[in-house]
Amino acid sequence: MESTNAVAVAAIAFVGSHFLLSHPLRGGLVRAIGERGFLGLYSLVAFLTLGWMIVAYRKAPLTAPLWPVGNGLWAIATALMLIASILLMGSLIRNPALPTGGRPGAIPEAARGVYAVTRHPMMWAFALWGLCHIAVFPVAKNIVVAAAMIILALVGAALQDRKKERLQPDLWPAWESKTSYVPFAAIAAGRARLGGFGLHAILGGVVVWLAATWAHVPLAGWAAGIWRWV
């Protein structure tokens, strides 16, 4: 089944298995095989389903773009990918949403930097990646894969909030009151202030943005980001 349908089936398996293992099945599996056993199983399933999706993507035909992509759309996507890169790099330090192996994670006293923008900067970075790739490469198989990543990131972030509320009822609701799920909503509401970005977020984000967009040339055969105009 070398078609877009095969990509869709693989994408559903990838996203669906992640949600099933992360939420309804997690507790029972951890009790049965332990935390390390569960992490090993989770990683194996993620690796296999991701590999399946990549193979299906490569075999699927390249369909006609659904809309024309000009320099204006490329410029918007390039700017959004810079924001996504800053969110991603900023999320790697002092992120209370990262897995802690079952132990309660530390909650920052104030929302600063990327956490003032959203309490799920990593997930929104992935979602922006998916949105930008749909915008500039609107072919069927790419839309399916990018949409899967968007769903995984944004639904996963919402489910993570529900889990954290149960596991950290004295801490997570207070963190939610200082931050927002939707980017910039807490700033607009006056619960957080824009600023306090560390060098790891700004400088690291710029480096990742430049490197990742440049990598499209050797990996995909066409320029992305500012390299389209350099």
ZINOR-V426468 format. One record per pair of residues at least 12 apart in sequence whose ideal C-beta (glycine too) atoms are under 6 Angstrom apart, sorted by the first residue. I is the first residue (numbers start at 1). J is the second residue. If there is no record, write none. Layout:
BEGIN
I&J ; I&J
END
This chain:
BEGIN
2&59 ; 3&60 ; 4&60 ; 4&140 ; 4&141 ; 6&56 ; 7&56 ; 7&57 ; 7&60 ; 7&141 ; 7&144 ; 8&144 ; 10&52 ; 10&53 ; 10&56 ; 11&53 ; 11&144 ; 11&148 ; 13&49 ; 14&49 ; 14&50 ; 14&53 ; 15&148 ; 15&151 ; 15&152 ; 17&45 ; 17&49 ; 21&42 ; 23&159 ; 57&141 ; 57&145 ; 60&141 ; 62&139 ; 63&139 ; 63&140 ; 65&138 ; 65&139 ; 66&138 ; 67&138 ; 69&136 ; 73&135 ; 74&136 ; 77&132 ; 77&135 ; 77&136 ; 78&225 ; 80&128 ; 80&132 ; 81&132 ; 82&209 ; 84&125 ; 84&128 ; 84&129 ; 85&205 ; 85&208 ; 85&209 ; 86&201 ; 86&205 ; 87&114 ; 87&121 ; 87&124 ; 87&125 ; 88&125 ; 89&200 ; 89&201 ; 89&204 ; 89&205 ; 89&208 ; 90&113 ; 90&114 ; 90&121 ; 90&201 ; 91&114 ; 91&121 ; 91&122 ; 93&200 ; 94&108 ; 104&168 ; 107&171 ; 107&175 ; 111&178 ; 111&179 ; 111&192 ; 112&196 ; 113&196 ; 113&197 ; 113&201 ; 114&201 ; 115&179 ; 116&192 ; 116&194 ; 117&183 ; 118&183 ; 119&179 ; 120&157 ; 123&153 ; 123&157 ; 124&183 ; 126&149 ; 126&153 ; 127&150 ; 127&153 ; 127&154 ; 130&146 ; 130&149 ; 130&150 ; 133&146 ; 134&146 ; 178&191 ; 213&225 ; 213&227 ; 214&227
END
